[in-house]
Amino acid sequence: MIRLRQIALVARELEPVVDELCERLGLTVCFHDPGVAEFGLHNALMTIGDQFLEVVSPTTDDTTAGRLLDRRGGDGGYMVIHEVDDLDRRVEHLRAHDVRIVWQLDLEDIRGRHLHPRDVGGAIVSIDQPEPPGSWRWAGPDWAAHRDTSVVSAIAGVTVGAERPDEMALRWAELGLATSVRFDPAGPRGEGVDGLDLVATDRARAGESFDCCGVTITLV
């Protein structure tokens, strides 16, 4: 099993982006994860159904997130995080296809692996196996209490911009990572996460879109 569980965006200023997302999407912040300080970041997570929208922002110089902000000329998409139930098998498959693991953590209730973006293309991808399945340590202990489906009820998918989208799509599929991901031609900002599809609770709103944090958010 593999499913899209969390999308991370990166912003130079955390609070204004989080405030806009909460206002437009009817969300509330469920957690600020102190663990991201390891990467020179602070963050905020919001619950969408049983999935999560995260915004991170650098707090120190010379971070991966900061370099991405510089390379793409501002805010944008950052990470695609999948939940899996067979982490070890998938890691073996990824390594057999020359994908490097750049970060890993094994805890009692979750294990995670970050993949080298140069080996995958388009984004930092993480595959994480929670225990029990469906739990999600990264969103804190009270994320379920923050569910509010008044505006959106799920993350349907993510759009990654690529210089050669067909080739990148084949690479992600080969690696078993293409679930809920679409690939479009990259724009002037270069390759990266460019769009997010969210399921509209009010079906009459499907097709509406707005830009926030350097990505286009579309209600579907």
KAWOBEL-V826642 format. One record per backbone hydrogen bond with DSSP energy under -1.0 kcal/mol. CO is the residue of the C=O (numbers start at 1). NH is the residue of the N-H. Records with the same first field share a line. If there is no record, write none. Layout:
# KAWOBEL-V826642
CO->NH, NH
This chain:
# KAWOBEL-V826642
1->85
3->83
5->52
6->81
7->54
8->78, 79
9->56
10->76
14->18
15->19
16->20
17->21
18->22
19->23
20->24
21->25
22->26, 27
31->45
33->36
34->37
35->38
36->39, 41
37->40
40->59, 60
42->57
44->55
45->30, 31
46->53
48->51
51->48
52->7
53->46
54->9
55->44
56->11
57->42
63->67
64->68
65->69
66->70
67->71
68->72
69->74
76->10
78->124
79->8
80->126
81->5, 6
82->128
83->3
86->90
87->91
88->92
89->93
90->94
91->95
92->96
94->99
95->98
100->116
103->114
105->112
109->131
110->107
111->129
112->105
113->127
114->102, 103
116->119
117->121
124->80
125->115
126->82
127->113
128->84
129->111
132->135
136->139
137->140
142->145
143->146
144->147
151->201
154->199
157->197
158->182
159->194, 195
160->184
161->192
162->186
164->168
165->169
166->170
167->171
168->172
169->173
170->174
171->175
172->177
173->176
178->181
180->158
182->160
184->162
187->190
192->161
193->77
194->216
195->159
196->218
197->156, 157
198->220
199->153
202->205
203->206
205->208
208->219
210->217
212->215
215->212
216->196
217->210
218->198
219->207
